[in-house]
Amino acid sequence: MAINHLLRPLAPISDSTWTLLDQEARDRLTPALGARKLVDFSGPHGWQHSATDLGRTATLADAPSEGVTGAQRRVLALVELRADFELALEELRDADRGAADPDLEPLDRAAHQIACAENIAVFRGLSGVIGGIAQATPHQPIQVGGTAGEYPGALAGAIGVLLDSGIGGPYGLALAGEQYRRIAASPAQGGYPLLEHVRKIIDGPIVWVPGVEGAVVLSMRGGDFLFESGQDLAIGYAAHDAKAVALYLQESFSFRVATPEAAVVLSA
C-alpha cells in the first residue's frame, strides 16, 4: 500500500466515498478559483517542488577566493495553504450505503475558504511572501460610483490606460461578489444587457473572484502574471475518532507579477 504525505489510506473512508469527496471538492472549487482563469497557470509540479526559478542571481558579498567571484541563484519559495475540516463518520457511512444527500457542508466551507485565500494571494498578495496584482500595478485606481451603469465608462478608461502603456489585449475582468451581482442583475439599457456590453468592451472573460475587493482589469495576452502550482488542491487525512474524521484541503504554489503595468484596479 503506497502512502504519500496526504495519508489517505490511513483514513476510515472507502474508495467510493473518497471519489465522492474529491468530486464534491472539485464542484465547489472550480467556480470559486477565479484567479486561475485570468493568469498563466503552470503545473502541478508535485509536492516536492519547493521553489520557482527566477532566472536571476545575487552576487555573493564575500569572494570565495582570490580572483574568483560568486553568485547565488535567486528563487521564489512556494507557499502552502491548508484548510482543515471534519466530517461525521455517520455521514460517511450513509454515503457508503448510497445516501444521495450526505452532509458535506464542512468540506464545502473549507473549499470556499481556501479558494478565497488563493484569490487573495494573487490579487492582494500575502504580506512578505507574495506581491499581488493590485499591489504591484503602478496605475492609479479608477473610481467607480455606486451604480452598475458607470462600469462601461470605467472599463473603457482602464483599457485606455493599458493601451497607453503598450499593453495589448484581450483583457479580463475580475469582479468581487457584490460587483459581479450588480452588473449581472442590471437591467438592459437601450435593449442591450449591461453584462454583454461589458463583455464586448473588454473582449475577454468576466470572472467572479471571491476574496477580491472591487474589480481589476488585466491583460490576458500571456506572460504578465505567473502562477506556478506545486501540489494542486487535494484532500488529506489528519486523524479520526469514533465520531468524526479530521481532513484538510491543501495546496502549494508561487505567484509573481512579471509586468506590473498590465493591470488597472477599479475602486468601488
Protein Blocks (a to p, Z undefined) as FASTA:
>chain_A
ZZdfkommmpccdfklmmmmmmmmmmmmmmmmmmlmmmccedjebjklmbdcehiacddf
bdfbghiacddddddddddddddddddfklmmmmmnopabbcfklmmmmmmmmmmmmmmm
mmnopehkaccfklmpmbdcddddfbfklmmmmmmmmmmmmmmnopacdddddddfklmm
mmmmpcceehiafklmmmmmnopacdddehiahiadddfebojaccddfbdcddddfbdc
fkbccdddddddddddfblmlpccddZZ
